[in-house]
Amino acid sequence: MNDRVAVVGIGNMGLGMALRLRDRGFAVQVRDIDPAREALARSERLVVCASPAEAASGARCAIVAVVDAAQTEAVLFGAEGLAAALPAGAAVMLCPTIAPHDTESFAVRLPMPASRRSMRRCPAARCVRARAR
């Protein structure tokens, strides 16, 4: 089983997810635009990649934990975006605060058959409440 996961955007939420996944035995590769966050990730023994595409290469799942739709667009489809590098059958989880129509627009552009596309809302607030318990 492929246990590699990419996390792009390692602010407070993304880094927390990356560390938890690592602690649960996943091989985590990360990318961020902030060199300080990448240095923090290195200090936590996470693999830091030069681009979203590199982080997603060989991953079974890519988690996008950036701020908004514009950053999501760049991470997925920009130069060295992760969409083109994902292996067949990989999942993409979008965690930014974006409108439903943005989520749908990104989903139809991902390189996967329509029968495999599934959109779910997972508000970050619900995750924070669950962690606090």
GUVEX-833906 format. One line per field, with one value per atom (N, C-alpha, C): atom name; residue in one letter; residue number from 1; x, y, z. Coordinates in Angstrom, 2 decimals, padded with zeros to 5 digits. Example, Ala and Ser with C-alpha at 12.3 -4.5 7.8 and 13.67 -1.06 7.14 Angstrom:
zaza	(N  CA  C  N  CA  C)
vexza	(a  a  a  s  s  s)
gunu	(1  1  1  2  2  2)
c1	(013.19  012.30  013.20  012.85  013.67  012.90)
c2	(-005.69  -004.50  -003.30  -002.25  -001.06  000.03)
c3	(007.80  007.80  007.80  007.08  007.14  007.87)
REM end
This chain:
zaza	(N  CA  C  N  CA  C  N  CA  C  N  CA  C  N  CA  C  N  CA  C  N  CA  C  N  CA  C  N  CA  C  N  CA  C  N  CA  C  N  CA  C  N  CA  C  N  CA  C  N  CA  C  N  CA  C  N  CA  C  N  CA  C  N  CA  C  N  CA  C  N  CA  C  N  CA  C  N  CA  C  N  CA  C  N  CA  C  N  CA  C  N  CA  C  N  CA  C  N  CA  C  N  CA  C  N  CA  C  N  CA  C  N  CA  C  N  CA  C  N  CA  C  N  CA  C  N  CA  C  N  CA  C  N  CA  C  N  CA  C  N  CA  C  N  CA  C  N  CA  C  N  CA  C  N  CA  C  N  CA  C  N  CA  C  N  CA  C  N  CA  C  N  CA  C  N  CA  C  N  CA  C  N  CA  C  N  CA  C  N  CA  C  N  CA  C  N  CA  C  N  CA  C  N  CA  C  N  CA  C  N  CA  C  N  CA  C  N  CA  C  N  CA  C  N  CA  C  N  CA  C  N  CA  C  N  CA  C  N  CA  C  N  CA  C  N  CA  C  N  CA  C  N  CA  C  N  CA  C  N  CA  C  N  CA  C  N  CA  C  N  CA  C  N  CA  C  N  CA  C  N  CA  C  N  CA  C  N  CA  C  N  CA  C  N  CA  C  N  CA  C  N  CA  C  N  CA  C  N  CA  C  N  CA  C  N  CA  C  N  CA  C  N  CA  C  N  CA  C  N  CA  C  N  CA  C  N  CA  C  N  CA  C  N  CA  C  N  CA  C  N  CA  C  N  CA  C  N  CA  C  N  CA  C  N  CA  C  N  CA  C  N  CA  C  N  CA  C  N  CA  C  N  CA  C  N  CA  C  N  CA  C  N  CA  C  N  CA  C  N  CA  C  N  CA  C  N  CA  C  N  CA  C  N  CA  C  N  CA  C  N  CA  C  N  CA  C  N  CA  C  N  CA  C  N  CA  C  N  CA  C  N  CA  C  N  CA  C  N  CA  C  N  CA  C  N  CA  C  N  CA  C  N  CA  C)
vexza	(m  m  m  n  n  n  d  d  d  r  r  r  v  v  v  a  a  a  v  v  v  v  v  v  g  g  g  i  i  i  g  g  g  n  n  n  m  m  m  g  g  g  l  l  l  g  g  g  m  m  m  a  a  a  l  l  l  r  r  r  l  l  l  r  r  r  d  d  d  r  r  r  g  g  g  f  f  f  a  a  a  v  v  v  q  q  q  v  v  v  r  r  r  d  d  d  i  i  i  d  d  d  p  p  p  a  a  a  r  r  r  e  e  e  a  a  a  l  l  l  a  a  a  r  r  r  s  s  s  e  e  e  r  r  r  l  l  l  v  v  v  v  v  v  c  c  c  a  a  a  s  s  s  p  p  p  a  a  a  e  e  e  a  a  a  a  a  a  s  s  s  g  g  g  a  a  a  r  r  r  c  c  c  a  a  a  i  i  i  v  v  v  a  a  a  v  v  v  v  v  v  d  d  d  a  a  a  a  a  a  q  q  q  t  t  t  e  e  e  a  a  a  v  v  v  l  l  l  f  f  f  g  g  g  a  a  a  e  e  e  g  g  g  l  l  l  a  a  a  a  a  a  a  a  a  l  l  l  p  p  p  a  a  a  g  g  g  a  a  a  a  a  a  v  v  v  m  m  m  l  l  l  c  c  c  p  p  p  t  t  t  i  i  i  a  a  a  p  p  p  h  h  h  d  d  d  t  t  t  e  e  e  s  s  s  f  f  f  a  a  a  v  v  v  r  r  r  l  l  l  p  p  p  m  m  m  p  p  p  a  a  a  s  s  s  r  r  r  r  r  r  s  s  s  m  m  m  r  r  r  r  r  r  c  c  c  p  p  p  a  a  a  a  a  a  r  r  r  c  c  c  v  v  v  r  r  r  a  a  a  r  r  r  a  a  a  r  r  r)
gunu	(1  1  1  2  2  2  3  3  3  4  4  4  5  5  5  6  6  6  7  7  7  8  8  8  9  9  9  10  10  10  11  11  11  12  12  12  13  13  13  14  14  14  15  15  15  16  16  16  17  17  17  18  18  18  19  19  19  20  20  20  21  21  21  22  22  22  23  23  23  24  24  24  25  25  25  26  26  26  27  27  27  28  28  28  29  29  29  30  30  30  31  31  31  32  32  32  33  33  33  34  34  34  35  35  35  36  36  36  37  37  37  38  38  38  39  39  39  40  40  40  41  41  41  42  42  42  43  43  43  44  44  44  45  45  45  46  46  46  47  47  47  48  48  48  49  49  49  50  50  50  51  51  51  52  52  52  53  53  53  54  54  54  55  55  55  56  56  56  57  57  57  58  58  58  59  59  59  60  60  60  61  61  61  62  62  62  63  63  63  64  64  64  65  65  65  66  66  66  67  67  67  68  68  68  69  69  69  70  70  70  71  71  71  72  72  72  73  73  73  74  74  74  75  75  75  76  76  76  77  77  77  78  78  78  79  79  79  80  80  80  81  81  81  82  82  82  83  83  83  84  84  84  85  85  85  86  86  86  87  87  87  88  88  88  89  89  89  90  90  90  91  91  91  92  92  92  93  93  93  94  94  94  95  95  95  96  96  96  97  97  97  98  98  98  99  99  99  100  100  100  101  101  101  102  102  102  103  103  103  104  104  104  105  105  105  106  106  106  107  107  107  108  108  108  109  109  109  110  110  110  111  111  111  112  112  112  113  113  113  114  114  114  115  115  115  116  116  116  117  117  117  118  118  118  119  119  119  120  120  120  121  121  121  122  122  122  123  123  123  124  124  124  125  125  125  126  126  126  127  127  127  128  128  128  129  129  129  130  130  130  131  131  131  132  132  132  133  133  133)
c1	(000.85  000.00  000.88  000.54  001.25  000.80  001.75  001.39  001.91  002.18  002.70  001.55  001.66  000.66  001.38  000.83  001.35  000.48  001.11  000.37  000.98  000.19  000.65  -000.06  000.74  000.23  000.38  001.49  001.75  001.76  000.68  000.44  000.01  -000.71  -001.11  -001.92  -002.88  -003.72  -002.97  -002.31  -001.61  -000.48  000.29  001.39  000.84  -000.22  -000.84  -001.29  -001.90  -002.33  -001.12  -000.09  001.11  001.77  001.88  002.51  001.68  000.38  -000.49  -000.40  -000.40  -000.25  001.09  002.15  003.47  003.47  002.88  002.83  002.01  001.09  000.28  000.93  002.17  002.92  002.94  002.34  002.36  003.67  004.12  005.27  004.73  005.06  004.48  005.51  005.08  005.90  005.14  005.82  005.15  005.75  004.97  005.42  004.69  005.42  004.82  005.56  004.93  005.60  006.42  006.25  006.95  008.17  009.38  010.58  010.63  010.05  010.05  009.21  008.08  007.24  007.94  008.65  009.39  010.52  011.19  012.25  011.66  010.49  009.83  009.50  009.02  008.70  009.96  011.06  012.32  012.73  012.54  012.92  012.06  010.89  009.99  010.19  011.25  011.63  010.64  009.99  009.13  009.95  009.58  010.24  009.67  010.52  010.09  010.45  009.48  009.65  009.74  010.32  010.52  009.27  008.27  007.06  005.88  004.66  003.51  003.58  004.07  004.19  005.14  006.25  007.20  006.57  005.86  005.21  004.19  003.46  002.39  002.89  004.10  004.62  004.60  003.86  003.77  002.84  002.15  001.28  -000.07  -000.63  -001.98  -003.04  -002.62  -003.54  -002.77  -003.37  -002.80  -003.79  -003.30  -004.12  -003.68  -004.62  -004.34  -004.90  -004.00  -004.40  -003.90  -004.33  -003.93  -005.10  -004.98  -005.93  -007.21  -007.09  -008.25  -008.24  -009.21  -009.35  -008.17  -007.65  -006.51  -005.28  -005.00  -003.87  -004.14  -005.38  -005.74  -005.51  -005.94  -005.73  -004.24  -003.40  -001.96  -001.37  -001.78  -001.27  -001.68  -002.93  -003.42  -002.94  -003.08  -002.93  -001.88  -001.19  -000.16  001.10  002.13  003.43  003.86  004.19  004.57  003.43  002.20  001.02  000.92  000.22  000.20  -000.73  -001.73  -002.70  -002.04  -001.08  -000.43  000.50  000.93  001.90  001.26  -000.04  -000.70  -000.78  -000.51  -000.70  -002.19  -002.47  -003.86  -004.46  -005.68  -006.39  -006.14  -005.27  -004.97  -006.16  -006.30  -007.36  -006.80  -007.67  -007.31  -008.30  -007.77  -008.60  -008.34  -009.39  -009.27  -009.75  -008.87  -009.19  -009.35  -009.10  -009.25  -010.71  -010.88  -012.21  -012.52  -013.31  -013.66  -015.13  -015.67  -017.08  -017.31  -018.52  -018.83  -018.56  -018.84  -018.59  -017.10  -016.24  -014.79  -014.39  -014.93  -014.64  -015.05  -016.24  -016.73  -015.85  -015.43  -014.57  -013.23  -012.67  -011.40  -011.60  -012.68  -012.92  -013.04  -013.76  -013.94  -012.66  -011.70  -010.43  -009.36  -009.61  -008.63  -008.61  -007.44  -007.34  -007.83  -009.15  -009.74  -011.11  -011.56  -012.89  -013.98  -015.02  -016.12  -016.72  -016.71  -017.29  -016.52  -015.27  -014.46  -014.51  -015.09  -015.13  -016.18  -015.78  -016.70  -016.36  -017.32  -017.07  -017.75  -016.99  -017.51  -017.06  -017.93  -017.55  -017.07  -015.93  -015.39  -014.90  -015.79  -015.39  -014.29  -013.30  -012.18  -012.65  -013.68  -014.17  -014.57  -015.17  -015.55  -014.30  -013.25  -012.00  -011.37  -011.43  -010.85  -011.62  -012.95  -013.75  -013.45  -013.30  -013.01  -011.65  -010.67  -009.34  -009.34  -010.19  -010.22  -010.80  -011.56  -012.21  -011.24)
c2	(-001.19  000.00  001.25  002.22  003.48  004.32  004.73  005.51  006.93  007.42  008.78  009.77  010.87  011.94  013.27  014.12  015.47  016.45  017.41  018.51  019.80  020.56  021.84  022.95  023.76  024.79  024.29  024.64  024.10  025.22  026.01  026.96  026.16  026.78  026.08  024.81  024.90  023.75  022.69  023.10  022.15  021.43  022.16  021.52  020.54  020.92  020.01  018.71  018.82  017.61  016.78  017.45  016.74  015.98  016.62  015.96  014.78  014.95  013.84  012.66  012.95  011.88  011.17  011.95  011.35  010.46  010.95  010.18  008.90  008.87  007.68  006.76  007.08  006.18  006.52  007.63  008.00  008.71  008.53  009.26  010.58  011.68  012.98  013.86  014.45  015.41  016.73  017.83  019.12  020.18  021.26  022.43  023.64  024.76  026.02  027.16  028.31  029.47  030.24  029.92  030.62  029.79  030.30  029.55  029.23  030.08  029.82  028.59  028.44  027.24  025.99  026.10  024.95  024.58  025.58  025.30  024.59  025.03  024.38  022.92  022.71  021.34  020.47  021.01  020.25  019.90  020.84  020.57  019.46  019.23  018.17  016.88  016.85  015.67  015.35  016.39  016.20  016.45  015.79  015.99  017.24  018.24  019.49  019.44  019.73  019.65  021.05  021.12  022.40  022.92  022.07  022.50  021.62  022.08  021.22  019.93  020.02  018.83  017.81  018.26  017.34  016.70  017.48  016.93  015.86  016.09  015.17  013.94  013.99  012.87  011.58  010.60  009.32  009.28  010.38  010.42  009.79  009.13  008.58  009.63  010.70  011.78  013.08  014.16  015.49  016.36  016.98  017.87  019.30  020.12  021.53  022.36  022.94  023.69  025.13  025.80  027.18  028.10  029.39  030.37  030.50  030.57  030.95  030.27  030.65  030.04  030.37  031.58  031.95  031.10  030.89  030.04  028.59  028.14  026.78  026.57  027.52  027.48  027.32  028.13  028.07  026.72  026.22  024.94  023.78  023.81  022.71  022.80  023.98  024.08  025.07  025.74  026.69  025.98  026.78  026.21  025.28  024.07  023.03  022.71  022.82  022.48  020.98  020.60  019.19  018.33  018.92  018.12  017.25  017.79  017.03  015.95  016.07  015.12  013.99  014.11  013.08  011.76  010.66  009.36  009.06  008.17  007.76  007.23  007.63  007.14  007.91  008.91  009.70  010.59  010.87  011.76  013.15  014.15  015.53  016.05  016.59  017.18  018.68  019.47  020.92  021.44  022.16  022.67  024.19  024.96  026.41  026.84  028.08  028.66  029.17  028.39  028.76  028.46  029.12  028.94  027.58  027.03  025.74  025.72  026.83  026.83  026.74  027.27  027.11  025.65  025.00  023.58  022.77  023.04  022.31  022.57  023.82  024.18  023.43  023.35  022.62  021.13  020.58  019.14  018.68  019.43  018.98  019.10  019.87  020.03  019.05  018.33  017.35  016.17  015.58  014.48  013.15  013.02  011.76  011.60  010.38  010.17  010.77  011.27  011.88  010.92  009.63  008.64  008.55  009.03  008.97  010.26  011.31  012.60  012.56  013.01  013.09  014.35  015.21  016.44  016.37  016.62  016.63  017.92  018.45  019.62  019.15  019.67  019.34  020.63  021.38  022.66  022.47  023.34  023.25  023.39  024.16  024.34  023.01  022.12  020.81  020.01  020.11  019.41  019.96  021.27  021.90  021.45  021.42  020.99  019.53  018.69  017.27  017.11  017.91  017.82  018.29  019.26  019.82  018.85  017.88  016.93  015.98)
c3	(000.00  000.00  000.00  -000.85  -000.90  000.29  001.10  002.29  002.21  001.01  000.84  000.72  001.47  001.45  001.27  000.42  000.23  000.99  001.65  002.29  001.76  001.03  000.49  001.24  001.91  002.80  004.22  004.86  006.21  007.25  007.20  008.28  009.50  010.41  011.64  011.36  010.46  010.17  009.36  008.28  007.42  008.13  008.93  009.66  010.69  011.36  012.32  011.67  010.49  009.78  009.36  008.84  008.39  009.54  010.69  011.84  012.33  012.36  012.80  011.83  010.54  009.55  009.71  009.90  010.12  011.35  012.43  013.67  013.53  012.56  012.30  011.27  010.86  009.99  008.52  008.11  006.71  006.36  005.13  004.60  004.07  004.74  004.41  003.72  002.60  001.86  001.86  002.18  002.33  001.42  001.24  000.49  001.04  001.15  001.57  000.89  000.76  000.17  001.20  002.47  003.55  004.00  003.76  004.15  005.65  006.48  007.93  008.25  007.57  007.80  007.30  006.18  005.68  006.63  007.21  008.18  009.40  009.84  010.97  010.62  009.40  008.97  008.94  008.46  008.46  009.89  010.82  012.22  012.82  012.23  012.68  011.87  011.07  010.27  009.15  008.61  007.45  006.19  005.11  003.82  003.17  002.92  002.30  000.82  -000.02  -001.47  -002.08  -003.28  -003.96  -004.65  -004.85  -005.56  -005.16  -005.41  -005.18  -006.00  -007.24  -008.09  -007.47  -006.95  -006.32  -005.08  -004.31  -003.10  -003.47  -004.57  -004.97  -005.72  -006.21  -006.99  -006.17  -006.63  -005.95  -004.75  -004.45  -003.27  -003.56  -002.56  -002.71  -002.40  -001.72  -001.35  -001.28  -001.78  -001.65  -000.89  000.17  000.99  000.69  000.27  -000.04  001.11  001.90  003.09  002.98  001.92  001.69  002.06  001.77  002.28  001.46  000.14  -000.67  -002.03  -002.87  -004.19  -005.11  -005.02  -005.87  -005.55  -004.28  -003.90  -004.28  -004.14  -004.52  -006.01  -006.81  -008.26  -008.59  -007.94  -008.20  -007.78  -006.63  -006.13  -007.04  -007.49  -008.32  -009.77  -010.39  -011.83  -012.30  -011.39  -011.79  -012.24  -012.50  -012.85  -011.73  -012.08  -011.10  -010.13  -010.63  -009.84  -009.61  -008.58  -008.20  -009.05  -009.71  -010.46  -011.51  -012.23  -013.31  -012.77  -011.53  -010.96  -010.17  -009.87  -009.06  -009.81  -009.13  -009.78  -009.98  -010.92  -011.16  -009.87  -009.59  -008.41  -007.13  -007.18  -005.97  -005.61  -004.34  -003.84  -003.61  -003.73  -003.43  -002.40  -001.30  -000.25  -000.22  -000.38  -000.35  001.00  001.69  003.03  003.11  002.04  002.17  002.29  002.67  002.71  001.31  000.57  -000.80  -001.05  -002.07  -002.42  -003.05  -002.92  -003.54  -005.04  -005.75  -007.19  -007.50  -006.63  -006.83  -006.68  -005.65  -005.43  -006.65  -007.17  -008.35  -009.57  -009.74  -010.86  -010.80  -009.61  -009.47  -009.71  -009.18  -009.27  -010.72  -011.55  -012.94  -013.74  -013.27  -013.99  -013.54  -012.47  -012.01  -012.97  -013.20  -014.17  -013.59  -013.51  -013.05  -013.69  -013.85  -014.44  -013.56  -014.19  -013.45  -012.44  -012.73  -011.82  -010.51  -010.48  -009.27  -008.47  -009.03  -008.33  -007.24  -006.08  -004.96  -004.18  -003.97  -003.23  -001.88  -000.86  000.51  001.19  001.99  002.78  004.14  004.55  005.86  006.49  007.09  007.68  008.73  008.67  009.60  011.05  011.29  012.66  013.28  012.48  012.99  013.40  012.60  012.92  014.19  014.36  015.55  016.79  016.70  017.86  018.20  017.20  017.47  018.14  017.72  018.30  019.75  020.07  021.42  022.44  021.97  022.90  023.52)
REM end
